[in-house]
């Protein structure tokens, strides 16, 4: 499995004989073999994912208040903690469990969702706010919005995560839609 920035995976020193249960927070990509007699289950604050032999991305940052599971291949079952609904995902689908415990299934852009594990930022019609949330986690910076309207400006593009933050900012500024001021670990967006 792969673990993205600001993420944690908790697991016991030894799994029980009847199931493998882990607790996750943040974003992770899993490749798990299916064992009928030894299911693999991931618990998050907003729901659970039962793995049926598969590759998938799981995102459950506490501040986002949701569980987002994107299936690359195989099969997973997604459920919320409060309802008895269980959703079976098919490859290319994303299940979103929100803090009100509803489960929505949408078609996913799998390449964009899992790009982080290949050391890339990939954004397709993403708001600057979404982009900067990703950047803040990756570069360990704090964002201050001088211009609230800039939060909703849309961008598309791809950047290697190996670029330093100054290069990341320069690429966005080339669009001439926004400007940044960096002071220490704080970024002001205007």
Secondary structure, DSSP 8 states (H G I E B T S, - for coil): -EE-TT-EEEE-SS--SSEEEEEEEEEEEEEE---TTSEEEEE-SSEEEEEEEEEEEEEE-GGGTEEEEEEEEEEEEEEESSS--EEEE-TTEEEEEETT--EEEEE--HHHHHGGGGTEEEEEEEEHHHHHHHHHHHHT-EEEES-GGGGG-EEEEEEETTS-HHHHHHHHHTTSS--EEEETTEEEE-
